[in-house]
Amino acid sequence: MNPKRCLHDHELARLLAEDAPYGDLTTDALGIGFGQGRAVFRARHAATVCAVEEAARLFELAGAVPSILCPSGSRVEPGAALLEVVGSVAALHRTYKSAQVSMEWAGGIATAAAAIVAAAGGVPVACTRKNVPGTRALSAKAVCAGGARLHRLGLSETLLVFDEHRRFLDEDPATTVRRLKAAEPEKKVVVEVADIDEALRWAQADADVLQLEKFAPQRVAACRRLVDAARPGVKLAATGGVDASNARAYADAGADLIVSSAPYWAPPRDVKVVFALLDGACADTPSATPESPSTLVSGGPTHGNA
C-alpha cells in the first residue's frame, strides 16, 4: 500500500501559515526552538488511518524529517505508532497540531466509512459530495481509505436527476431519459425518487439507476420486487439516513449500492503525540529536574491541548 498525498504543497503551506502566521510565540519566548527533538504520533483508539502522508509532508515543509509507520488505509489498534518525526523543536511545535488534527479528522471519516463497508456485507458503499465545504480532496481520500467509493465528486461528472430538476421540466419521464442519453451517451442516467410509484415510472422510462431517497429497508425490498417485475436490470441505490447501524438491512433488502454521507459527520479518532528531546530531556520544560519525565504527551481534542 502506497497512498499518495491529495493536498498540494501550497495547500499544506496554507495550513501552517494559518496556525503560525507570525511564528510560534511560546516556543520562541521560551528559547527552546533550536534543540533537536522527536515526536511520535500514536492512535489512541482502534481506527482506520488517514492523512498520514499529508501530515508527513507538513513536517517536511517545516524542515523536519518524518517516517511514516502506518500509511493511510491501515487498520490499527490502540497505541499503534503511525508517524515519527525528527527535527528542531521549533519545527515540531510549529507543525504538530495541524498534522495531528488532520489525522484525527480524516481518521474519523475513514473509520466510519470502514464500519459501513463492513456492515454492508459486500454491497458497495459510496459516499456523497456532502463533505464540509473546502475539504473535498481529503474527505474523498478518507472515504477511500475506509474501503468505500465515491458516489460523485461534483456536478460535472454524473447525470443525477433530482426532483429539483424535474420542477423545471414539462415532459414525460421517457422523453427526459431519451434526451439525456442522446446528449451524454457514455453516462448512465440516475434518478432520485421519493416513493415506489415514482420508482416504477422512471424504471419504465429506461432510467439506469434509481436512487431511493429515505426509503426504509422494507420499502426498498418492495421496490426491488416491483421494479424487477416491471423492468429487470435497473439498479437501486439506497440513500438518506444510511449508516453502519442499518447498512446490513438495506443490503438484505436488495439495494445494489448503499449511498451515505454519515462518515463526514463522524467524531475524530484521537491521536496522541509524544515528544522527547533526542538527548532524553523533556522537550517543553527547560528547567526539568532529574525526576522529571523525559516525554510530553499531547492528547487529541478531548485533552484540551491548544
Buried (B, 14 or more C-beta within 10 A) or exposed (E): EEBEBBBEEEEBBEBBEEBBEEEBEEBEEBEBBEBBBBBBBBBBBEBBBBBBBBBBBBBBBBEBEBEBBBBBBBBBEEEBBBBBBBBBBBBBBBBBBBBBBBBBBBBBBBBBBBBBBBBBEEBBBBBBBEBEEEBBBBBBBBBBBBBBBBBBBEEEEBBBBEEEEBEEEEEEBBEBBBEBBEEEEEBBBBBBBEBBEBBBBBBBBBBBBBBBBEBBBEBBBBBBEBBBEEBEEBBBBBBBBBBBEBBBBBBBBBBBBBBBBBBBEBEBBBBBBBBBBEEEBBBBEEEBEEEEEEBBEBBBBEEEBE
